[in-house]
């Protein structure tokens, strides 16, 4: 009877260790958010032309490159369009892990391009771009990008 108790205790102990290992946060990469996003940066449009009005919409492209690769490698690209009457901020969901925390070089160029467009004429009313370079740790902490439209 004691042998069965000891064997059962060992099996339960091993199961607990395996489960703890499976659920432990990996220190090499950031875990995903509840929505399945690795990071969710907001892009906010600012400037004199950023206000709601009829027949206009905002267009925003977010791109992330690894500029340490030769040639530079496009890691992420997405495009959002929404009515100017729905605010001046959009959130991107980057699902793929783009780097490991131990990458300390500033290899990640983030390019956010925005424009306000007339939906009747397709004319660009104003536009702007923000470009920044990050190491992996700062890329993982990226939560907000501002693009000034002129």
N, C-alpha and C positions, 0 to 999 in steps of 0.2 A: 504494500500500500504506500509506503514511504517513497519507493522508486517512482510510482505513478505520480505522486504529488510533486517530486523534484523534476521529473520530465515535463509535466504540465507547466510548472513554474518557469522552467527554462524556455519552453516553446512560447509562452505568453511574453516573457521578457524579450525574446528575439523579435516577436511580432511588434512589440512596442518600439524597439530600436529601429526596425525597418520602416514603420509608419512615421516615426519622428524624422528619419532621414528623408523620406519621400516628401514631407510637408515643409521641410526646412527651407528658408529663403536662401536662394543661391547668391553668394556674395560676388559672383562674377558678373551677373546681369541683373537688371532691375526686373521685378515681377510685373505682370500685367495688371492693369486696373480692373475694376469690376466689369467694365464694358469690353474687355478683351483688348484694350489699348495699352501699348508699351508706354507711350506718352500721349498727352492730349493738349497740345499747345493751342492757345487762342490767338487769332490774328485780329487786331483792332485797327480799324481805319480811322485816321484823324486828319483834320485840315479844314480849310474854309468851305470846301465843296461837300463836306460830309454832313449831310442832313437829309431827312426824308423828303421826297417829292415824287409826284406822279411820273410814270414812264421812265423810271431809272432803276438800275440794279447795280449791285456791286459784284465784281469779279475778283477772285483772289486765287493765286497759285502759290503753293508751298512746295519747295524742292529742297532736298538735303543730299549733299554730295560728300563722298570721301575724297578729299583733295590730296591725301597722302598716297593714294593709288596712282599709278601712271599707266594710262591716262586716268584722270579723275573719274570716279564711278558714281553714277546717279543711284542713290539708295532708296529715295522716296520721292514721289511726285503725285500731287493731287490738286484738284481744281474745284472751287466752290462758287456758285452763283446764287444770289438771293436778292429780293426786293429791298430797295433802300428804306422802305417803310417798316422793315423787320429788324432794324437796328444796324449797328456798325461793327459787330463782332461775329466771327465764325470760329468754330472749334474743329480742328483736324484730329482724327484718330489714327495714330501710327501704330499699327498692329505688330509689325515685325521688330524684333530686337536688332538695332542697328550697330551696336558696339558692346564691348565689355568694359567694365569699370577700370580695368588695369591699362586701358589705352589712354595715356596721359598727353599725347601730342594733340595739338589743335588741328585735327584732321577733318572736322565736320563743318562744312560751309552750308549755312541755312540761308536760303533765298526766298523772301516773301514778296510777291508782286501783287499790287492791287490797282483797281481802276473802278471808276464810276462811269457807267455806260447808259446812254439814252436808248431805251428799248424800241423806240419808233424809228430812229435814224441810224442806230448802231454806232453813233459817234461817241468817242471817248471824251468825257467831260473833264476828267482829271485822272492822274495816275501817279504812282510812286512805287519805290522798291526799297527794301531793307535787306542788307547782307551782313551777316555776322559769322564768325568762326568760333567753334567750341571744341573742347576736349570732351571725352565721353561723359565724364561726371556732370559737366555743365549741360550737355545735351540732354541727359536723362532728367535734369531738373528744369528743362525749358518749359515754361508754362504760359508765357505771354510774349507776343511779338507785336510791335507797333509799326504801322506803315503810314507815313505822311503822304497824303494825296495833294498834289499841286496842279 
